[in-house]
Amino acid sequence: MSSENERSDEPGAPEQLALIREAVRRADVPRAKPRTWRGAALAKELPVARVLVNKGALHLDQYFDYAVPEELDADAQSGVRVRVRFGAGGRNVRGGRREGGGLVDGFLIERLAASDYNGALAALASVVSPEPVLGPGLLALARAVADRYAGSLADVLQLAVPPRNAQAEAKPSPAPLPAPAPPAPGSWERYAQGPAFLSALADGGAPRAVWTALPGPHWPAEIATAVAATLSSGRGALVVVPDGRTAARVDAALTALLGEGRHALLTAGSGPGKRYREWLAVRRGSVRAVVGTRAAMFAPVADLGLVVVWDDGDSSHSDDRAPFPHVREVLELRATHGRCAFLLGSVSCTVEAAQLVESGWALPLRADREQVRVAAPVIRTVGDGELARDGAARAARLPSLAWQTVRDGLRTGPVLVQVPRRGYAPRLACERCREPARCRQCAGPLEAPDQQDLNCAWCGRAETSWHCVACGGRRLRAQIVGARRTAEELGRAFPAVPVRTSGRDHVLDSVPDQPALVVSTPGAEPVAEGGGYAAALLLDGWAMVGRPDLRAGEEALRRWTSAAALVRGRPEGGTVVVVAEPTLRPVQALVRWDPVGHARRELAERAELGFPPVSRMASVTGEPEALAAFFAGARLPGDAEVLGPVPVPAAEPGRPRRAFEAPAGEVWERALVRVPPGSGAALAAALRAARVARGGGGGVVRVRVRVDPVDIG
């Protein structure tokens, strides 16, 4: 209001304004401020709100009590987002109400009649939204995940609850559709126990299965059929896949089988508004089926009856944010606590999947050998001996068998060429038989950082008298590093054929059913329209098999089977050529198309060595001084064993830092802690307590703890 507007020509106007102001000052109505609610009346019933503040520090991983102003009583319900003042301390108290501190976000967990805290309470600053986004089931799941991975509840909820979008929240969700009729088994009849599995889902049962899917294009429709069978029983279903391209395939299969409006798609590519709208439809019970990528593992599906994880060996299933949960483990928790069905599917088989079957927690679900022979392509190998004798391979860097396979395949359709990713760090192998050089103490990969002394990359022990356990040889060689074949080289070999590439910078979803060379890195292979690829080349197998990691063989086989599964079956002439030593175990498993047998053998060897998944393991990374102080104060279980520490490679200046690297210019070390079966919970609790002790005084905790790390090599 300007000074001109305050003037009045009427006599007595100033006196009247003064009287009005004095009356306002003497009024009994409190002048409550929304940020502190000083003097405001509290809610008559349940005036205390228990809040989880959005602070990821472990020493703050607890609930805090706040007073509920009467004005917020209606909206301050369990599960809503709130804003509170945090960090004021106990000294700034006015009128029995704590004030001060910074505004932070949080979740209202429950309302109470009284607080067990004896001091003054601060008031809720505001209710961000009356939408109850955190239900009891999601809260219990988040708490279980935080305990398993030695993390904080706030960190898990940041992964589980998407950011708010006001426009999406204001729109009502559609009414739920009635349950569909049970579907026909369809291609599930190719599996001996497939129809029985679907019948159990439709009848409201909770079967658990590890599904080794047949190669070919049918698996998205088979997942959709399992979801439809679950929906027919009046329950919900959740499907988690590694990436958006795979989610789009399952989404299309669900739409074709069930029609529109029965499921939600939760992927990062949907955008924050659409994704939050779909998530709200799931929480409100409008849809009971969800397909999505990693973050969808926490989707609040009502009456959950089935959880599905596809291709659990893909690294995308492991979250790269604290506390680093894995989709497979989270869905196992949901299946156990929620007593719902569990389906782990892949064309390959991880060691963890094999352990679920070996332990009896899940049953195998796979086809007989006759069905495998029909669906799988012919697998042929090219080893070092053939390459050495092959003049065409020396001249064109393409073996004669591979060249002939490509030429024959291009007559009827596209040909896939898988080239390993570049940048694998070299390690050592026997010069005579190519067996990877490993430590005699912990079976870790040996390396020669100074080109003289041999050291273990896992436990750091020196190796002074190495010899190959397979052939007795004593000479070492560096293993093949990176990709050697390129799209340009193949284009020169086949100049009349178009060459398409699919990789990190540009990933193709599909390619037409026409003759073409499709060069792809592992995991980026596009789907060939029609019946699939006519042939496939899997080049430079040593680059994947020779990686310095416990999962090198398993990962190589998974990459190969995923690519080979896109090729036409044996009756249609589909052929796959893998350029790798034929005697290697992963190559033999690919030739026989026996990923389950390979996983079972890997599991037996890890049991002898005491490595995951038979044991539980955690990695602790940080600066040497911080790491030593951490272990000095940690009360690890009595059966815990510490391996290392060993140096951690540092990120190169100017290049994005990868998850396993130390910051550029800093020296970090890493130690592995493993415990036998049954002590995993005690290990997580001990690591969590040690982190709380190191960070509770307000200092910076310079260690990073990761329970069940994906890579330990």
C-alpha positions, 0 to 999 in steps of 0.5 A: 500500500502506497503512502498516498493511499494511507491518507484520508481527509475524514476527521478522526481517521488516524484514531480509528485506525489506531483503535483497530490495530489495538483490538487486533493486538488484544485478540485471543486468536493466535497469530500462527506462522506456517513455518513454526506454528508459534502459538498455534493450537495442536490437533485434539486427537493424536497430536504427535507425528512420527516422521522419517526425515530425508537424511541418509546419514546412518546415525540419523536412521531413526524416527523423530517426533513432531507436534501436529498443528490443528490446521494440518490435522486433516492432511497429516495422515500416515504415508504423506510427504511433509516438511519439517525443521531439523537441526535446531538443537534443544536450546531454541525453545519458545512457548514450549515449542522448539524452533529453528533449524533448516527445512527438510523433506520427510515422510509421516510414518504414524500419528501418536497420542503422546511422544516418548521424548521428554523435551519440547517438540517442533511442529510440522512445517507443512504437509507437501501433499495429502497423497499417502505415497508410503504405505505400510507394505512399502515401508516394511520392504524398505526397512528390510532392504536397508537392513540387508544392505547395511544402509539407511531407510531414507536412502532406500525410500529415495529409490522406492518413492519417485519425486512428486509431480503436482499435475500428475497427482491432481488428476484422478486415476481410472477405475480398475478393470475386472479380472481377465479370464485365465489365458491359454498356455500357448508356448508355455506348453513347450516346457514340461511344468509350464501349464502347471505353473500357470494353473497354480498362478490362476488358482491363487497359488505361490509357486517359485520357479527358475525359468530357463527360457528357450531361445527365440522371440516367445519369452515376452509373450510367455511373461505376459501369459504368466501375468494374465494368469495371476490377474485372473486370480484377482491379484497383482503382478510385477515384472522387472527387466534390465532396460527400456528396450526389453520393457517395451517388448514386454509392454507390447506383449501385455497390451496384445494379450490383455488390452489397454488399461490393465498394466503400467509401464515404469521406465525412466524413458517415460518422463517424470510426469508420466512415470509418476502418474503411472506409479500413482495408478498402481498405488491407488489400485487402478492397475494391478500389473507393472512392467518396468526397469530397476526402480520398479522393484519397489512398485506398490502393487496391491495384492501382489501375487507374482514377481518376475525378474528377467535376465538377473545377470544383467548389471543394470539390475544392481542399483548404483546408488546407496545402499546398492540393492539388487533387483533379484534380492529385493524381489526374493524379499517381496516373495518371502514376506508377501507370500507371492509367486516368484519367477526368475527367467533368462535364456541363460542361468546365473550362479545365484539362480542355480543356488535357488534351485539347489537350496530348494527355495525354487524349482526348475522350469525348463524344456527337455532336450528335444525342444532345445534342439529345435529352438536353438541355432547350430553353434560352431567354434573357431579356436586359436589353432584354426586361426593360426592355420587360416590364411584368410583370417590373417589377411582379413581378420575374419576366419574362413568359417566365419566368412562363409557363415556370413556369406550364406546368412546374408542370402536369407536375412541379416547377420549379427556380429557381436564385438566385445566392449573396449577397455578391459584391463589385461591380466595374465594367463598360462602361455601354453593353455590360456588358463587364467593365472590365479592366486593359490590362497583366494583364487583371485586373478594375478597381475604384474603391475611393475612387470616383475612381481606377481600379486593377487588383485584380491588379497594382495599376496605376492606369488613367487613360484606360480605354475599352471594348475591345468598343464604345469606351465610356468610361462605367462602371457597377457590376455587379449584386451578390447575389440579388434573387429570393427564395422569398417573392417567388415564393410570392406570384407562385404562391400555390397552389404549395408552395415548397421551399428548398435552400441553405447552412443546409438542403440537400435531397437530392431532391424528389418528382415533384410540382408545386412551386417549388424555390428553390436556390443554385448547387450545392445543387440537389436531384435531382427524382425521376422524370424530372427537373424540368419546367422551370428558371429561372436568375435574375440571371445578371449576379451570376455572370458579372460576378464579378471573377475569371478564372473568372467565365464558366467558373464561371457556365456550370458552375453553369448546366449543372449545374442545367439537366442536372437538367431533362427532355430536349427530347422530354419538354418540358424548358425552361430560362430563363436571365435574362442577356444573350443575347450573352454567351459563357457564355450562348451556350454554354449555349444551344448546350449547348457547354461544350467549345467555351467552354472551348477559347476560354477556353484560347486567350485565357489562352494569349495572356495567359499565365494558368493553366493555360497558365502556372503561378502561385502566390499569396504573401500576408502582411503588407507587411513580411514579403512584401517580406522574402520576395521579397527572399530568394527566388531565383525562376526567371529567367523568373518574373514578379511581379504586385502586390502588392495589398491583401487584404480583411480579415475583418469582426469577429465573422464567420468568416474566409474563405480569401482574407481577412486576419485582422480588424484586420490589413493584408495584401497579396498578390502573384502569381508566374507562370512559363511552362510547364516552370518550375512545378517550379522555382517550387515549389522556389524558394518552398519554399526561401524559406519554409525560409530565413525559418522555419528560425531559429525565427521566425514565417513571416508569409506564406502560399504557395499554388501553383495557386490556384483564385481569383486575381481 
